Amino acid sequence: MEGHLFQFALLFGVLGLAAAVSLSVRLPVVPLYIAAGVVLGVFLEPDEVVGFLGKLGVVFLLFSMGLEFSIPAPRDAGKFVAAGSIDWAFNFPVGLIAGLALGWSWQDSVFLAGILYMSSSAVVAKCIVDFGRAARPETETVLGIMVFEDLVIAFYLVLINTLIVTPSDEGPAAYLFALVRAAAFIALLIALARRFGKPLARLLAHRSEEGFTLVLFSFVLLVASAAEGAAGLSEAVGAFLAGLVIGSTGLKERASSTLLPFQTLFAALFFVSFGMSLDLRSMPDVALPGLVLVIVGVGSKIAGGYLAGRVAGHPPPLSAVVGLSLVPKGEFSVLIAALAASISSGHTHLAALTGLYVFALSIIGPIGMREADRIADLLRRRITPATERPTPGE
C-alpha cells in the first residue's frame, strides 16, 4: 500500500503542476498530462490501479458528453449519418493505403486504417468541456460524428476479430450475431431515453446527495459494463448512451454537477497513464513515416470534418471548427495498436508508430481546438466581403 500511496502522491503533484502550467502558458492541459506521463514512465512502472481509474475517466468524460447530446429527430438523423460517413471516407482509406505503401501486410494495414480514422472521444470531450463549447451548434455535429465513429469502431473491432482472429468457419455467424446484439442494445437504450425518462428519473432521484451519487455511479457503470459485456460495444459507447438517457430526464444538471469532481480526477489519471505506457526507445525508427502520417492525418481529418460540417448545414467557419475538433487521437488508437501487437507478425513498428502519431496529435489537436474560433473568424472575414459585396445599381 505504501508504494501505491507514494505513486498517487507523486502523480497528483505532477498533475497539479501541469494544470498550473497550462493556465500560465495558455496551453490545453491534455497534452501536458500526457507529457507528464511520458516523463513519469521513465521512473515508474505503469500501475494497474492507475490504469483502472484512468478507464473510469474515459467513462465519465463520455457520460458528460451524453448528457449534453440530444437525440436527433428522425428527419435530422440522415445528416448525422452523412457527416459520419464523410469522416470515414476521408480518413479510413488513408491508413489502409499508407500501410500498404510501407510494405506492410493487409492485416497490419487494416489496423493502421483504424488507428488513423478514430478520433479520441476522451480528448475531444475534455477539450469541449474545457473550452466551454458544449452548447454550441457545431458541437452537436462533432458529437454526432464521435458517436458514429464509436459505432463504426465497434463494427471494426468485431470485423478484425472475425476476419483475423476468429476461425473462418465461425466468422460470418459470429459477426452477424455480434452486430445484431449491438444494434438491439443501442435501440433499447434509445427507447429507454425517449419513452421512459420520467419513471427512470423517479427511480434514480434521491433526496440525499450521498444516495444520489452512489445510485448514479451504479447506473453509469452498469450501462458501460453491459455495453461491453452483453452488447460487444466499447465502454465509451455505453457511457455515452447512459448520459443520453439521464440527459433526457430532469436529472441532467444535478448529475453533471455531482460527477464533475470525479470526472476531473479520473480523466487526469487516464491521460497520465496513457503517457506512461508510451515506449520512447523505438520512436527513432518510425520518425519519418510518423511525420508524414501526422501531416496527412491532420489534413484528412480537417478536410473530412469541414465537408461533414457543410453537409450538416453549418456555414464554412463553423465547418472548419468541426474539422479541427476531429484531429485529436488517443485511447481508441492505443487499443487498436495493443490488439494488433497481440496478433501481428511483429515485423512492422505499428506500436511505436501509433505512439508517436497519437502523442503528436494529442498535442496538435487540442491546440487546434483552442484556436478554432480564431481560425473560423479569419475564414469568416475572407468570405464575408465576397458574399456581402453590393450588386451593381445598389
C-alpha positions in Angstrom: 0.0 0.0 0.0 2.9 2.4 0.7 4.0 2.0 -2.9 0.6 2.9 -4.2 0.3 5.9 -1.8 3.7 7.2 -2.9 2.9 6.8 -6.6 -0.5 8.5 -6.3 1.1 11.3 -4.3 3.6 11.8 -7.0 1.0 11.6 -9.8 -1.3 14.1 -8.2 1.6 16.5 -7.5 2.8 16.4 -11.1 -0.8 16.7 -12.5 -1.4 19.7 -10.3 1.8 21.3 -11.6 0.8 20.5 -15.2 -2.6 22.1 -14.7 -1.0 25.3 -13.2 1.4 25.5 -16.2 -1.4 25.1 -18.7 -3.1 28.2 -17.2 0.1 30.3 -17.2 1.1 29.4 -20.8 -2.5 29.2 -22.1 -1.9 25.7 -23.5 -4.6 22.9 -23.3 -3.9 20.7 -20.3 -4.4 17.4 -22.0 -1.1 17.2 -23.8 0.6 18.4 -20.6 -0.9 15.5 -18.8 0.3 13.1 -21.5 3.8 14.7 -21.5 3.9 14.3 -17.7 3.0 10.6 -18.1 5.9 10.2 -20.6 8.3 11.7 -18.1 7.0 9.7 -15.2 7.1 6.5 -17.3 10.9 6.7 -17.3 10.9 6.4 -13.5 7.7 4.5 -12.6 6.1 1.3 -13.9 2.5 1.7 -15.0 0.2 0.8 -12.1 -2.9 -1.3 -12.7 -4.8 0.8 -10.2 -3.9 4.0 -12.1 -4.9 2.3 -15.4 -8.3 1.3 -14.0 -9.0 4.7 -12.6 -8.0 6.2 -15.9 -10.6 3.9 -17.6 -13.2 5.4 -15.3 -12.0 8.8 -16.6 -12.9 7.8 -20.1 -16.3 6.5 -18.9 -17.2 9.7 -17.1 -16.0 12.0 -19.8 -18.2 10.2 -22.3 -21.1 10.2 -19.9 -20.9 14.0 -19.6 -20.9 14.3 -23.3 -24.0 12.1 -23.5 -25.7 14.5 -21.0 -25.3 17.3 -23.5 -26.2 15.4 -26.6 -29.8 15.4 -27.8 -31.2 12.5 -29.8 -31.7 13.8 -33.4 -35.2 13.7 -34.7 -35.7 11.2 -37.5 -35.8 14.0 -40.1 -32.3 15.1 -38.9 -30.7 11.6 -38.4 -29.7 11.5 -42.0 -27.4 14.5 -41.6 -25.5 12.7 -38.8 -25.1 9.5 -40.8 -24.0 11.6 -43.8 -21.5 13.6 -41.8 -20.1 10.4 -40.1 -19.8 8.6 -43.5 -17.8 11.5 -45.0 -15.5 11.5 -42.0 -14.9 7.7 -42.5 -14.5 8.1 -46.3 -11.8 10.8 -45.9 -9.8 9.0 -43.2 -10.1 5.2 -43.1 -8.6 4.7 -46.6 -5.6 6.9 -45.7 -4.3 4.4 -43.2 -5.0 1.4 -45.4 -3.1 3.0 -48.3 -0.3 4.1 -46.0 0.2 0.7 -44.5 0.3 -1.0 -48.0 2.7 1.7 -49.2 5.1 0.9 -46.3 5.1 -2.7 -47.4 3.0 -4.0 -44.5 0.6 -6.9 -44.7 -3.0 -6.2 -45.4 -3.8 -7.2 -41.8 -1.4 -4.6 -40.3 -2.7 -2.0 -42.9 -6.2 -2.6 -41.7 -5.1 -1.9 -38.1 -3.3 1.3 -39.2 -6.5 2.4 -41.0 -8.5 2.1 -37.8 -5.7 3.9 -35.8 -5.7 6.9 -38.2 -9.5 7.0 -38.6 -10.6 7.1 -35.0 -10.6 10.4 -33.1 -10.1 10.4 -29.4 -13.5 10.8 -27.7 -11.8 11.4 -24.4 -9.5 14.2 -25.6 -12.3 15.8 -27.7 -14.7 15.6 -24.8 -12.2 17.1 -22.4 -11.4 20.0 -24.7 -15.1 20.7 -25.4 -15.7 21.0 -21.7 -12.6 23.0 -21.0 -13.2 25.5 -23.8 -16.9 25.9 -22.9 -18.2 24.7 -26.3 -20.8 22.1 -25.1 -23.8 24.1 -26.1 -22.6 25.5 -29.4 -24.4 24.4 -32.6 -21.4 22.8 -34.3 -20.6 20.7 -31.2 -23.7 18.6 -31.8 -22.3 17.7 -35.2 -18.9 16.9 -33.7 -20.6 14.7 -31.1 -22.7 13.0 -33.7 -19.6 12.1 -35.7 -18.0 10.9 -32.4 -21.0 8.6 -31.9 -20.8 7.4 -35.5 -17.1 6.7 -35.1 -17.7 4.8 -31.9 -20.3 2.6 -33.6 -18.0 2.1 -36.6 -15.1 1.2 -34.4 -17.3 -1.4 -32.6 -18.2 -2.8 -36.0 -14.5 -2.6 -37.0 -13.2 -4.4 -33.9 -15.8 -7.2 -34.4 -14.7 -7.3 -38.1 -10.9 -7.7 -37.4 -11.5 -10.2 -34.7 -13.8 -12.2 -37.1 -11.5 -12.0 -40.1 -8.1 -12.2 -38.4 -8.6 -13.9 -35.1 -11.8 -16.0 -35.4 -11.6 -19.2 -37.4 -13.0 -18.7 -40.9 -15.8 -21.4 -40.3 -17.1 -19.4 -37.4 -16.6 -15.8 -38.7 -19.8 -14.9 -40.5 -22.2 -16.3 -37.9 -20.2 -14.7 -35.0 -20.0 -11.4 -36.8 -23.7 -11.3 -37.7 -24.7 -12.2 -34.1 -22.4 -9.5 -32.6 -23.9 -6.9 -35.0 -27.5 -7.8 -34.2 -26.7 -7.8 -30.4 -25.1 -4.4 -30.5 -27.9 -2.9 -32.6 -30.5 -4.3 -30.2 -28.7 -2.9 -27.2 -28.5 0.6 -28.7 -32.1 0.5 -29.8 -33.1 -0.5 -26.2 -31.2 2.4 -24.7 -32.6 4.9 -27.1 -36.1 3.7 -26.5 -35.4 4.0 -22.8 -34.3 7.6 -23.2 -37.3 8.5 -25.4 -40.1 6.7 -23.7 -39.2 6.0 -20.1 -37.4 9.2 -18.9 -39.8 10.1 -16.2 -40.0 6.7 -14.5 -36.2 6.4 -14.7 -35.8 9.8 -13.1 -38.1 8.8 -10.2 -36.1 5.6 -9.8 -32.7 7.4 -9.7 -33.7 10.5 -7.9 -32.8 10.6 -4.2 -33.1 13.4 -1.7 -29.8 12.6 -0.2 -26.8 13.7 -2.2 -24.9 10.7 -1.0 -27.6 8.3 -2.1 -28.0 10.1 -5.5 -24.2 10.0 -6.1 -24.0 6.2 -5.4 -27.0 5.3 -7.4 -25.8 7.4 -10.3 -22.4 5.8 -10.2 -24.0 2.4 -10.2 -26.2 3.3 -13.2 -23.4 4.7 -15.3 -21.0 1.7 -14.6 -23.8 -0.8 -15.2 -24.7 0.6 -18.6 -21.0 0.9 -19.6 -20.3 -2.7 -18.4 -23.4 -4.0 -20.2 -22.4 -2.3 -23.4 -19.0 -4.1 -23.3 -20.1 -7.5 -21.9 -23.6 -8.0 -23.3 -23.6 -6.0 -26.5 -20.0 -6.1 -27.7 -19.7 -2.3 -27.8 -17.0 -0.3 -26.2 -17.4 1.1 -22.6 -17.2 4.5 -24.1 -20.3 3.9 -26.2 -22.2 2.6 -23.1 -21.2 5.6 -21.0 -22.3 8.0 -23.7 -25.7 6.1 -24.0 -26.0 6.3 -20.2 -25.5 10.1 -20.3 -28.0 10.3 -23.2 -30.6 8.5 -21.0 -30.0 10.7 -18.0 -29.9 13.8 -20.1 -33.5 13.1 -21.3 -34.7 13.3 -17.7 -34.9 16.2 -15.2 -31.7 15.0 -13.5 -29.4 16.4 -16.1 -28.0 19.4 -14.2 -27.8 17.5 -10.9 -25.9 14.6 -12.5 -23.5 16.9 -14.2 -22.5 18.8 -11.1 -22.4 15.6 -9.0 -19.9 13.8 -11.2 -17.7 16.8 -12.2 -15.1 16.3 -9.5 -14.8 12.6 -10.2 -14.6 13.3 -13.9 -11.8 15.8 -13.5 -9.7 13.4 -11.3 -10.2 10.2 -13.3 -9.7 11.9 -16.6 -6.3 13.3 -15.5 -5.3 9.8 -14.4 -6.3 8.4 -17.8 -4.1 10.8 -19.7 -1.1 10.4 -17.5 -1.4 6.6 -17.6 -1.5 6.8 -21.3 1.7 8.8 -21.4 3.4 6.3 -19.1 2.5 3.5 -21.5 4.4 5.0 -24.4 7.8 3.3 -25.3 10.2 6.1 -26.5 13.1 3.8 -27.3 11.6 2.6 -30.7 10.5 6.1 -31.8 13.6 7.0 -34.0 12.8 4.0 -36.3 9.4 5.5 -37.2 10.2 9.2 -37.0 10.0 9.9 -40.8 6.9 7.8 -41.6 5.3 9.2 -38.4 5.9 12.8 -39.6 4.3 12.0 -42.9 1.3 10.4 -41.3 0.9 13.3 -38.9 0.7 15.8 -41.8 -1.6 13.6 -43.9 -3.7 12.6 -40.9 -4.3 16.2 -39.8 -5.1 17.3 -43.3 -7.6 14.5 -44.0 -9.4 15.0 -40.6 -9.8 18.7 -41.2 -10.9 18.2 -44.8 -13.4 15.5 -43.9 -14.7 17.3 -40.9 -15.1 20.5 -43.0 -17.2 18.7 -45.6 -19.2 16.9 -43.0 -20.0 20.2 -41.3 -21.2 21.6 -44.6 -23.4 18.6 -45.2 -24.8 19.1 -41.7 -25.8 22.6 -42.6 -23.1 24.7 -41.0 -21.5 27.7 -42.7 -17.8 27.4 -43.7 -16.4 29.0 -40.5 -18.2 26.5 -38.2 -17.5 23.7 -40.6 -13.8 24.5 -40.1 -14.3 24.2 -36.4 -15.8 20.8 -36.9 -12.8 19.6 -38.8 -10.3 21.0 -36.2 -12.3 19.3 -33.5 -11.8 15.8 -35.0 -7.9 15.9 -35.1 -7.0 14.6 -31.6 -6.1 10.9 -31.2 -5.9 8.8 -28.1 -7.4 5.9 -26.3 -9.0 4.0 -29.2 -5.9 4.2 -31.3 -3.9 2.7 -28.5 -6.5 0.0 -28.0 -6.2 -1.0 -31.7 -2.4 -0.9 -31.5 -2.5 -3.2 -28.5 -4.8 -5.7 -30.2 -2.5 -5.6 -33.3 0.6 -6.2 -31.2 -1.0 -9.4 -29.8 -1.7 -11.0 -33.2 0.6 -9.2 -35.6 3.7 -10.8 -37.2 5.8 -8.2 -35.3 7.9 -7.0 -38.2 6.2 -3.6 -38.6 6.7 -1.0 -36.0 3.0 -0.5 -35.5 3.0 0.1 -31.8 5.9 2.7 -32.0 4.3 4.4 -34.9 1.0 4.6 -33.1 2.7 6.1 -30.0 4.4 8.8 -32.0 1.3 9.6 -34.0 -1.1 9.7 -31.1 1.3 11.8 -29.0 1.8 14.3 -31.8 -1.9 14.7 -32.5 -2.8 14.8 -28.8 -0.8 18.0 -28.7 -1.7 19.4 -32.2 -5.4 18.5 -31.8 -6.2 20.4 -28.6 -4.2 23.4 -29.7 -6.2 23.4 -33.0 -9.4 23.2 -31.0 -8.4 26.0 -28.7 -7.6 28.2 -31.7 -10.6 27.0 -33.8 -12.6 30.2 -33.2 -9.7 32.4 -34.3 -9.3 30.3 -37.5 -13.1 30.5 -38.1 -13.0 34.2 -37.7 -10.2 34.5 -40.2 -12.2 32.4 -42.6 -15.4 34.4 -42.0 -13.6 37.7 -42.7 -12.3 36.3 -46.0 -15.8 35.0 -47.1 -18.0 37.9 -45.8 -16.7 40.6 -48.1 -17.4 38.5 -51.2 -20.9 37.5 -50.1 -21.9 40.9 -49.0 -20.4 42.9 -51.9 -23.2 45.2 -53.2 -24.5 44.3 -56.6 -24.4 46.9 -59.5 -27.1 49.6 -59.3 -27.5 49.4 -55.5 
